[in-house]
Amino acid sequence: MLPKVGRYEFLAEPFHCDFNDHLFMGHLGNAMLNAADFHSNERGYGMHYLNTIKKTWVLSRLSIEMDEMPRAYDRIAIETWVEAVMKSFTSRNFAVSSTDGSKVYGYGRSIWAMIDTDSRQPVNLLDVRGGLIQDYVETEKPCPIAKPGRVKMEKDAQPVRSIDTFYSDADVNGHVNSVKYIEHILDLFTVDWFRSHLLKRFEIAYVAESYPGDRLNFYKEQSGEGEFSVRITKGTSEETEVVRSLVKFVNN
């Protein structure tokens, strides 16, 4: 039996870094999702197996909190483990460090649902391979950041941008990529803002699916000092909420 905690190494590639020489949050999120995929596939309940029985994982919530972002050419290790299993959902944590373990950059928390690819409805995790995922639950390893919370927004939050979505927005499930939402949300802030502020915490909740060809509408309001709430809807005449996010900055 493989260990409950998986460890995967990544390189902060220079063309995945911003003008501050820091890894883009979207690329860090992408590395976390890759680590989750590697971990679940190696243990027998990942996408490789699920696709054969017309099931898949979808990300429901993700929160990332960083003390420091990796810089270009840094070699990082991402540890990931399943913290708990519910009927249709599982919580998975992440720890980001240097490969030699001398530095901890930050942590992540996520919630995933398993769905039927035909009906798009949740399925019982414990029905898959006799509940194999339960054998890999790790409750002792700490993840010292807050769990994703409920993002509150006022009804009169103002629209700030609308964009169209295309081929490169789609992921393996055919809907708009989880990481693309992160990039679009952070693009609501100017380059000058990022010159004077560091992204401390990013939370995102995926409410509904959207697909290439959908028009996305962004609503933003300030909810505290350096803290902003974002809502994304799809549609034009009638809008359907697809994402909520909370972004927290600290002064640089």
N, C-alpha and C positions, 0 to 999 in steps of 0.2 A: 504494500500500500504506500502510495506517495505521501509525503508530508502534507499537512493541512495548509501550511503557508507556502505559497509559491514566490519565487524571486526571479526577476527578469531584468536584464541590463539593457540600457538604451544610451544612445549618444545624443546630446543636445546639438543637432546639426546646425551649422551657421546660418543656413537659409531658412531655418525654422525659428530664428530669433529676431527680435525687434531692434529698433534703433538704439535701445539701451543695452544691447548685447544679451538680453534676457530671453529665454525660451518663451514663445507665445503660450498663453494659457490654453489656447485651443490645441496646440500640439502636445502639451502636457496631458490634457484630457484624453487626447487620442492615444497616447502611450498607456495611460491607465486602462482604457477600454481594451487595448491590445493585450495587456497583461491579464485582464479578466478573461479574455477569450482563450489565451494560452492555458491559463490555469484550469478553466472548466473543460476544455477539450482533452487535456492530459488526464483528467480524472474521470472522463467518461460521460459527462452530462453537458457537454458544450455543443456548439452549433453543428459541428461535423456529424454528431449522432442525431441531434434533434431534427436536422433537415431530412433525415431518412424517415422520420415518423411525423412529418408535417407539423413540427413545432419549432419555436424559436424563442430566444431571449429578447426582450425589449427593455431599454433603460427607462425607469420611471422617475428617479430623482438622483441628483449628483451634487455633492458639495465638496469643494476643494479649498483648503486653507493653508497658506504658505507663509513661512517666516522669511524665506528667500527663494527667488526663482533661480534655477540652474542657468549658467551662462554658456555661451557658445563653446563647443568642444568638451564641455563637462560630461563625464561618463557617470550616469546615474543608475541606481537600482530601484525598482519598484516592487515592493512586496504586496501581495494581495491575499485575502482570505475571506471566507464566508463566516459572518458573525452569527447569523440566525436564519432559520428557515420557517416561513409561515406556509399556509396552504397554497397560495398562488404567487407569493412574493418571497424574495430572499434579500438580505442585506449583506453587502460586500464592502470591505474596507481596504484602504491602500496606505502605504507608507513610502515616502520618497526620500532617498538618501544618496550620498555619494557611494560609489561601488566599494570603497574601503571601509565604509561605515563611520567615518570620522565626522560627517556632517549630516544632519537631518534637515531637509528642506521644508517638509510639510506632510500633510496627510489628506486623505480623501475618504468620503463615505458615499455609498450609493445604494439604491434600491432597484431591484430588477423584477420584472414579471415574466413568466413563461406563458406564451399564448399559442393558440392553434393558428397556423398560417392560412387556413381556409376561412374559418369563422371570425378570426381576429379576437376571439374571446379568451380570457384567462383559463389555464388548465391547472390541475392539481399537481404540484411538484412531486408529491409523494407517490404518484402513480407512474413516474418515470424511473425505470430500472429499479423498482422496488424501493424508491426513496434513497438511492445511492448518495445523493448530495448530503444527506444527514451525517454520513460517515466522515465528512470533511469540515464540519462546523468547528470553528475555533473561537472559544469564548474567553481565553486567558490573555491573548495578546492585546495590549492597549491601543486605542486609537483616540488620542486626547483632544478631539475637536467636537464641537456640537453637531448633533444630527441635523439633517435638513429640516427646516421649519416650514410653516405655512406662510407664503408671501402674501402680504395684504396690500391692496391698492385701492385708492378712492375711485368711485365710479366716474369722476370727472377728470381723471388723468388724461393728459393731452397727447394726441398722436404726434410723433416726431419724425417718422419715416415710413415709407412703404417700398417694398422691393419685390421683384419677380424671382422665381426660383427655376433652376434649369438642371440639366443632366448632372453637372458636377456637384449638385447639392444632395444627390441621392446616395443612400448607403446600400448594403447588401440586402436589406429587407425591402428596398424600393421606395422608402419614404425619406423625408429630409433628414440628413445625417445629424445625429445628436451634437456633434462637435461644430457643425456649421452654424447652429443656433448660437453657440458660445461666441464664435467669431462675429456674427452679425450683431449681437448684443454689445460686445466691446467696441465695435465700430461706431456706436452711438456717442462715444466720447472722443474728443479731439486729440490730436498728437500732442498739443501743448498741455492738455490735462495729464497725459501720461509722462510728460517731462517732469511734472511736479508731484505726481502721486504714484504710489505702488499699489498694485492690486493685491489685497490681503485675503479676501474670501469671495468665492463665487458659488452661488447656489442656483440650481435650475431644476424646475419640476416640469415634466412633460405630461401635458393634460390630454392631448389628442394628436393624432398623426396628421402630417401634411405631406404633400407629394409635389414633385417637380411639376411646374405649371401653375401651382397655387401662388397667389399674391399674399405676401406677409406684411402685416401692419404692426408697427412698434409704438407702444405707449410707455412713457417714462415719467417718473416723479421722484423727487428727492424725499427720502424717508428718515434721514438723520444726517449727522455730520459725516461727509464722505460716503454716505450710504444711499443707494438708489434702487427703486423697484421698477421692474420692466415687465410688461405684458405683451405677448405676441398673439395676434389673431390671424386667421386666414379668411379670404373672401373680400368682396367689394360691397355690394348692397347689403348683404347679410354676413356678419362676421362671427366666426367661431373661435373661441380661445384655444390655443394649442400649447402655449408655454408661459410659465411665470418664472421670474428670476430675481434674485437679490444680489447686488454687487456692492462690496465694501472696499473702500480705499483708505490708505493712510498716507500722510504727507511724506514725500521723498526727502 
